[in-house]
Amino acid sequence: MPTEQQTLAPPPRTPRTHPVEALFSHGRLVAIPRKEARREQLLVHLADTLFERERSYTEREVNEALLTVHEDCSALRRYLVVAGLLVRPRDGSSYRRVR
């Protein structure tokens, strides 16, 4: 029979995880997260769902894909490049997903 202390003890704490789907409403990104870790989670999700590995994309194709989820495609494109999820040559002529 459990003691009173055992029955009143709170459950062990587990790290809280927030699914990336919580950032979307009706298939659209509500806002670009400000917290770096949360934004990274979003960017990985976008790279995985919108871009094929090792395929070249024009800037227009990247913008069109990003516009399906959020109106600020240039910010998302820039974040994807800074995070190393999309790479482009110096002339900006194409984009590729590498990881």
Summary of the structure (lengths in Angstrom):
residues: 99
radius of gyration: 19.4
end to end distance: 53.4
largest distance: 72.4
contacts: 216
relative contact order: 0.15
helix: 43%
strand: 12%
